[in-house]
Amino acid sequence: MVSDMLLPVVRSPILDLEEELFAYELVFYRQGAGTDADTTLVGGVLSGITDGAITRLVRGNRAFMRLPRKLLLEETDILAHTPRLGVILHPIHVRDAAVLHRAQQLALRKCPLLLDLGDLDPSSSEPHGPLEPLLRLVSYVRLDAKALDADTLARRCKQLFERGIGVIAGNVDDHATYARCKTLPFQAIQGRHLLVPQQIEVPVLTPSRLSMLRLMSALQDNNAGPVELGEIIRDDAVLSYKLLGCVNSAYFALPRQLKSIQQAAIFFGVARLRNWIYTMSLASTDDRPPELLRTALIRAHMCEKLAQGMPAGLQEMAFMAGLLSLLDTLLCAPMEFVLSHLPLAPEIREALVEGRGPFAPLLEQVYAWEAGDLKGAHMQPQNIRKMAGAYYAATQWADQVYSFAEQRPH
């Protein structure tokens, strides 16, 4: 499993213009440098492909990854058995005859190839000419939207699009750049804009979002027991259906089927089930990109795992801190405004609004992990391994829960 690999991996979503998943980029982070690090990376990638852990990580979707030269030259036969896994090529590969030959073989086998042009000179008027041997092989090209000015980005995008190549905008980290990219013939867009709340002068919560916040507020009653939880969501047949379907799924391998919210609260505990009702409610926000919702679920599960060692009550609150960390982005309103509708514990509010308290360090670790920043003081080798395991487990849990949140009763 990926969680057993020495090297961590993060999946970075690439979304189409409808904000649906187009592909994941799998980013592997090396610990250290040199031959040992390369050997470890090769071993980790190979084992992850062979035992299906990487396929599970991306839920069988299309995925692209950079491969070390050694793996690209010697072990690419393994990609023939995983046709949804593609390779990211670098412009420098045009001068490497062996890699170029291997890329030709991969293209013949219909392996998806993506040429990343992020390092090309932004000021060059004819940057693609020397790359013609690669451009004839690849299905996709990625441009760096952060490095290129608006006119250059538009010109290069249209040039590649007119050749019949799928063009991807990379490093789209703000909403202004995203809006600009949506007017161009990009096939997909990638960047951290997805996690950044939009600036809205007068925030307005729709009736469905207010209803969700009222439900979440009702769940905050510390005296709520199994019976009370059941009564709170009794009139929401869809939410009850999704929740019971999820807890009774094969993922949890229960010894018997749970037939009511009250039974589920007794079996799992009130606090845990309350968190799961929050999760199902939030994941039902169907007007936001699914990958944004999955990220919130991943953060919740990771924070809970990283809080192990804290008192049980704080572990449950850590889950909430992670889950609500994207609430402003999900609801398109400032965090302070949204939280004013929720009677949250002070520790959660402090972490989300002020960046302090017991959960702030957990969130900082999760944010760093998402961004691939493994150089902080808290990212020692043993912590990186712990984070790798927590991240993989969180993706599997989040994907499972979200699959039920999407369902509708028949």
Disulfide bonds with the S-S distance in Angstrom:
none
